Amino acid sequence: MPRPPTASGGGRFAGRVDTGELAAKYQNFFDLVEEALRTARYAYRTETTYLEWVRRFLIFAAPRTRRELAWEDAKEYLDYLTVIRRVSSGTQNQALSALQFLFGSVLKRKAGGRRELERAPQTLRVPTVLTREEVGLLLDGMDGQGKLMAELMYGAGLRVMECTRLRVKDLDFGNGYIVVRGGKGDKDRRTPLPKKLVNSLKEQLEKARERWERDRKMGVEGVFLPEALSVKYVNAGKEWAWFWLFASESLSIDPWTKVERRHHVDVNGVQKLVKRAALRAGLTKPVTPHTLRHSFATHLLEGGADIRTVQELLGHSDVSTTMIYTHVLGRPGSVAVSPLDR
């Protein structure tokens, strides 16, 4: 039976170092893991998530040196997460992926696969979907930039991160679409630009333009550019076309380059805005920004849109992922009509 970690670690290496000592002792090791993640071109959010799982694993195992780490320790930790912590299947799979990367790409040792340690089965759940009336109540309780972002997530089916990362050049008013760049799976796609939001988006562009002009006068470093574009196009980060549509009010340190620059608005802030608006609207359903994306897909299908079209707009690789939205419609395979109602 796996043992829970104590203040000085857990597992069969328990009691040798405390958390503070571990952080200091393995800082160089964490740097190696970070470098390996960036070499493999993992997204920054994945990078921070994997580093956190590595940190937790080392606290649990607490080895004297990294040479003592073995895949058996990883299996023991994953058993602890499942049996003692009772984490969800998604969390367990996330931890497994992080540890497989650690052993395979950093330690260069054999990591257990599906035969040695099966991934927990994913729990299939019907997504929370708002009615059109509920969407209206939610949006009516919001204003300003937060409302515009919520309208975009519902009106264009954007993920919250895709919305915050929009740049000036991603809006094509002439052709009536938004270009989502580097979405999930690092894929680009086009999605409709709601006509109702044209004026609001142009007003937002004016505000962003004022902030961009102030940054240029103050000599602020240009915005972050994906891949190696900052090397190929040295001044592109300072160009208006690359500026954020929803820029942060304050400057921050780029976690990769350590340069102070202007980032886009924080995702957590948007999530809190939506949650507070749902509470004010008296909605009893659990509402997050992703609920607006679910509602976008469902309402398109209710309006007669083809499932393949919705798949393309959402950026799903497999149509089976999109098919989950048919569960809330009055179609075969959905909830049957109660005999009492007949």
N, C-alpha and C positions, 0 to 999 in steps of 0.2 A: 504493500500500500504506500503510495507516495506521501511524503511528509510536507506539511505546509512550511513556507519559509519563516524564519524568525528575524529578529533585528539584525542578526549577523549571518543571514543566509539560510539555506535549507538543503535538502537532498543529502547525498552521501558525503558532501564536502562541507557540511554545516559547521558553523562555529569557528572558522579559520580567519575570516576577515569581516569587517563591518562594511556597511554601504559606502561610507565616506572613503574608506581605504580602497574599496573596489573602484570607485570612480577615479581616484587619483592613479591607482596602479594600472588601470586598463585604458587610460586616456589615449595612449598611442594605438591601442587595439581598436578603440572606437573610431579613430581617424582612419585606420585601414579599412574598416567596414564601410565608412562613409565614402572613401575613395572608390572602393569596389562598386558601390551602388551607383555612383556617378559615372563610372566607366561603363557600366551596364545600361546607362541612360534611363534609370528609374525616375519617375516623377518625384518632385520634392516632397509631396505629402507622403508618398510611399517610403521615401528615404527616412523621413522622421519617424514614421510608424515602425519600420523595421529596426531602426536604431533603438527605439524604446523597448521593443521585444527582446533585443539582444541584451539591453541593460537589465531587464527583469530576469532573464534567464541566468545571467551571471550572478545576480544577487541570490537566486535560488540555488545554483550549483556551487558558487563561491570557491572556485579552484585556486590553488596556489599559483599556477601558471596556466596559460591557455593550452599547453601540451596535455594537461590532464583532462581536458574536455573530450568527451566521447559521445557518440550518438545515443548511447544508453541514457546519458544524463538528459538529453533532449526528450527522449521518450518518457522519462520519469516526470519531467516538467509538464509535458503535454497531458499526461495522465492526471497530474495534480490540478491542472486547469479544468479538466473534464469532471473528475470525481469530487474534488474538494471545492473548487471555486464554482463549478457548475456553469461555466461560460456557455454562450450560444455556439452553435455549429460554425457560424461565420467567424466568430472570434477565434475559435480553435483552429480553423483553417488558415486564418491570417497569421497566427503564431507559428503554425507548421511551415508556411511558406517562408517566413522570416528565418527560421532556424535551418531550413533546407538551404537557403541562400548562404547563411553563415558558414555551414559546414562545407558546402560544395564549392562556393566561390571565394571564400576568405581563408578558411582553414585547409582547403584542398583535401578534404577527407570525404569518405563515403557517407552520404546522408540517406536515411531511410526513405523509401518510396511508398507507394500504395500497398505493396505486399507486406512490408514490415510495420507500417503504421497507416491504417486507413484514415482518410479524411472523413470527418463527420459529415453525414448527409445534410444537404441544405434543406432548411425548412421552407416549404412553399407557402406563402401567405398572400391573400388577396390584398392588393394595394388600397390604401385609403383614398377615396375619391370624393370630391365635393360636388354638389349639384351646382347648376349655374346660379341659382339663387344664393347659395352659400358663398360662392366665389364673389358675387356682388357684395354681400355683407362684409366679407373680409377686406376687399379692396376699398369699400366706402370708409372703413375705419383706418385707412392709411393715407398718408399724404407725402408730397415731396419726392425726393430721390428713392426712398424706400418703396413707395407705391409704384413708381415707374419700374423698378426692378421686379416687383411682384407681378406686375402686368406683363412684363417680358417673359417671365418664367411660365406664366399661364398662356400667354398669347403666342409664344414661339416654342414652347416645350423645352426651355433651357434648363440645364442643371444649374444649381446655385453658383458653382465655381465657373461654369461657362459664362454666366451672366456677369459676374464680377470681373472676368478677364476680357470683356469686350473692349476692343480698341476702335478708334475713330474710323479706320479704314474698313472695319467689318460691317458697317452699315451701308447698304446699297439702296438708296431711296428710289433711284431711277428704275431699277428692276424689281424693287419691292421684296428684297430678301435680306437676311442676316447671314453672314458667314461665321460659322462656329469653327474656330481653329484649335487644333490640338485637343479635341474632346476626349472622352474615355477611350482608351486604346490608341491614343495619339492620332485620331482620325478627324479629318475636316468634313463638314457637311453644310448644306444650306437649309435654312428654315424660313418660313414666311415672316416678313416684317409687317406686323399689324398696322393697317392703315389708320386705325384709331389713335395710334401712338406717334404718328409722324410729327405732329406739332410739339408734343412733349419731348421727343427725342432731339428735335432741333433746339429746343430751349436748353436741354441738358448739354448739348454740344457747345452752346454759347458759354455756359458756365465752365465747362472743361477747358474751353479755349482761353478764358481769362486766367485760369490757374496755370495752364501751359505757358502763356506769355509771361506771367510772373516768374515762373521757374527759369525761363530763358534769361530774363533780366538779372535774376539772382545767381545765375551760373550753376544751377542745380544739375547734377549728373542726369543723363538721359534715362528713360525707363528701361526696365529689363527686357531683353530680346531673347527669343527662343533660339535653341541650338547655338551655332557659331556665327549668327548674323551680326553680332556686335563686332566681330573680327573682320568679316567680309565687308560690312557696311559700317564704318567707324562712327559716323554721325547719325545713323538711322534712329537711334534711341532718343535723339533730341528733336526729331521731326514730328510735326503735328499729326500726321497719319498714324503714327505708332502710339500716340498718347492714349491713356485709359479713358474710356467713356465715363466710368465711375471711379475717379481718382480719389485716393485717400487725402484727408485734410492735412495730415502731417507726414513728414519724411521719416523713413526708417532704413535700417541697415539691411542691405541685400545679404541673405544668409549664405549665398554662394561666393560672391565676389567681395563681400565685406565693405561695399561702397554704399554711402548714404544716397538714397534716391527716393523718388515718389513711387509708391506701390499702389495697387488698386485697393478698393475698400475691403475690409475684412469680412470673410464669409460668416464668421460667428456673429457679427453684428447684424447681418441680414437675417440670419436664422432667428435671432432674438426678436427682431422687428415683426417678423411674420407670426411668431408664437404669441406675442403680446396683442397683435391685431386680432388673432383668432379668439383670444380670451375676451377682448372687448366686444367682439361680435357675438359672444355667447355660443360659439360652436363647441359642441361636445366631442367631436371627432379629434383625434390627435393630428394636428396640422403642422407641417414643416414646409420649407420651400419645395421639397420634392413632391409634396402632395399636389402642388400646382402643376407640376409636370405630369403626374398621373392623371389629373383632371383634364389637361390638354389632350392627352391621347384618347381618353375615354370619350370626351365630347366630340372629338373628330370622328370616332367610330360611330357614335350615335347619330352624327350628321350624315353618315353614309360613305365616309372615306374608306378607301381600300386598305386592308391590313398591311400590304406591302408598302404603300405610301406612308403610312404611319410609322412603319419600321424604319424607313429611310429618314424621315423627319426627326425621329428620336435618336438615330445613330446606332441602332441595335445591329449586332453582327448576325444574329440568328432570329428568324421570325418567331420562334417558339418563345423568346423573351417577350415579344410584343403581344403574343396571344393571350397573356395573362389579363390584358385589359378587356378581353371579350367576356370574362367571368362576371362582370358587373352589368352586362347588357342582357336584354331579353332575347337571347339567342340559344341555340342548342348547346348543352353543356353548362349553362348557367343555372342559377337557382330557379327551381320550378315554381309555378303559381300555386299558392296554398289552396287546398280543396275547400277551405272555409270561405275563401274569396269567390269561389265559383257558385 
